Amino acid sequence: MTEELAEGWYLMSTADLEHELARWRAQGKDGGAFRAQPLTTEQALAFRDGGNLPDELDRTLRLVLHVDDTQGLANLAERRLEFEPDYQDAPTWRREGSRPINVVPLRRSGIAPVSDGPWWEDAELAALEHEFNERSTVGGVRVPGEYRGFVFKTILALRSQGREVSTKTISDSIARWLPEEDAARIALELNELNQ
């Protein structure tokens, strides 16, 4: 039997990932040798805490999650918590040469994101937009208008995990997916607006 990408952590280069995705799409037909290196969560978090620096084969962390339906796609952030419980925290593990952690959602064809209409008709997003229009705050935090879109998403993610919404938690979460310089600039602007 051919090895397949199970849910979990792997070390892969970009070429390895492309190879494994092609094998996955081939659905069990001969797609070549398995090139991903599986890791336990403990091994993966240790590699991450070491900086998620490319190894001698240019491999870094990839988190593979299987998506079986539309709701599974909508719940990727919650599913990630099972493998990386602190992923909303500031990435203190980053150093020069660190790469972001790639989440690879493997979804069957035909599974599309949940979309019941325009974003502004979503009750939670509409409430945040209303608050911003009334008070220039989002979740009680003053936010520059040009940042409110991705701050909405961040606040909803923090709330879904029962976490406090503050300039620090927003800045920490944003720092996970923005370049360090951009994250620092936004954190500074949030702090200045909320003094």
Sequence and secondary structure as in RCSB ss.txt:
>XXXX:A:sequence
MTEELAEGWYLMSTADLEHELARWRAQGKDGGAFRAQPLTTEQALAFRDGGNLPDELDRTLRLVLHVDDTQGLAN
LAERRLEFEPDYQDAPTWRREGSRPINVVPLRRSGIAPVSDGPWWEDAELAALEHEFNERSTVGGVRVPGEYRGF
VFKTILALRSQGREVSTKTISDSIARWLPEEDAARIALELNELNQ
>XXXX:A:secstr
      SEEEEE HHHHHHHHHHHHTTTS       EEE HHHHHHHHHTT    TT  EEEEEEEE SHHHHHT
HHHHHHHH TTTTS  TT  TT    EEEEEE TT     SS GGGSHHHHHHHHHHHHHSEETTEE  GGGHHH
HHHHHHHHHHTT   SHHHHHHHHTTTS HHHHHHHHHHHHHHT 
